[in-house]
Amino acid sequence: MDLSFTPGALKAIAHQAMERKTGARGLRAIVESILLEPMFEIPGSDVTAVHITDGVVYGHCNPIYSRNGDVS
């Protein structure tokens, strides 16, 4: 399983952590909330990669999944 974040997603995660004035545990909570849906959808599926964008971080869209047989 590959997991990737766009530079914009990383900046959005950092921005949220700074707004909440959190440390490493708060940062972990933010990332876990972003990955909650994929953690339940992926096991047993044909998904091979998950791509996180800033839209995903802000809740505007869903993570982008790559599946077996997808052409990149």
C-alpha positions as CSV (number, residue, x, y, z in Angstrom):
1,M,0.0,0.0,0.0
2,D,1.3,3.4,-1.0
3,L,0.3,6.5,0.8
4,S,1.1,9.9,-0.6
5,F,0.4,13.5,0.3
6,T,0.6,16.5,-2.0
7,P,2.7,19.5,-0.8
8,G,-0.5,21.4,-0.4
9,A,-2.0,18.7,1.8
10,L,1.1,18.8,4.0
11,K,0.8,22.6,4.3
12,A,-2.9,22.2,5.1
13,I,-2.2,19.7,7.9
14,A,0.5,21.9,9.3
15,H,-1.9,24.9,9.2
16,Q,-4.6,23.0,11.1
17,A,-2.0,21.9,13.7
18,M,-0.9,25.5,14.2
19,E,-4.4,26.8,14.5
20,R,-5.2,24.2,17.2
21,K,-1.8,24.9,18.9
22,T,-1.1,21.2,19.1
23,G,2.1,19.2,19.2
24,A,2.9,15.8,17.8
25,R,-0.1,14.1,19.3
26,G,-2.4,16.7,17.8
27,L,-0.8,16.4,14.4
28,R,-1.2,12.6,14.7
29,A,-4.9,13.1,15.4
30,I,-5.4,15.3,12.4
31,V,-3.7,12.7,10.1
32,E,-5.7,9.9,11.7
33,S,-9.0,11.7,11.1
34,I,-8.0,12.2,7.4
35,L,-7.2,8.5,7.0
36,L,-10.2,7.2,8.9
37,E,-12.3,6.4,5.8
38,P,-9.4,4.7,3.9
39,M,-8.5,2.6,7.0
40,F,-12.0,1.0,6.8
41,E,-12.4,0.9,3.0
42,I,-9.1,-0.5,1.9
43,P,-8.7,-3.9,3.8
44,G,-9.8,-6.6,1.4
45,S,-10.1,-4.3,-1.6
46,D,-8.0,-4.0,-4.7
47,V,-6.7,-0.5,-3.7
48,T,-3.0,-0.2,-4.1
49,A,-2.4,3.5,-3.3
50,V,-4.1,6.4,-1.5
51,H,-3.3,10.0,-2.5
52,I,-4.2,12.8,-0.1
53,T,-4.7,16.4,-1.5
54,D,-5.4,19.6,0.3
55,G,-9.1,19.2,-0.7
56,V,-9.1,16.0,1.3
57,V,-7.6,17.7,4.4
58,Y,-10.2,20.4,4.3
59,G,-13.0,17.9,3.7
60,H,-13.9,19.1,0.2
61,C,-13.3,15.8,-1.5
62,N,-12.5,12.2,-0.9
63,P,-9.0,10.6,-1.0
64,I,-7.9,9.4,-4.5
65,Y,-7.5,5.6,-4.7
66,S,-5.4,3.7,-7.2
67,R,-6.5,0.1,-7.8
68,N,-5.0,-2.9,-9.4
69,G,-5.1,-2.5,-13.1
70,D,-5.3,1.3,-13.0
71,V,-3.1,3.0,-15.6
72,S,-1.1,5.9,-14.3
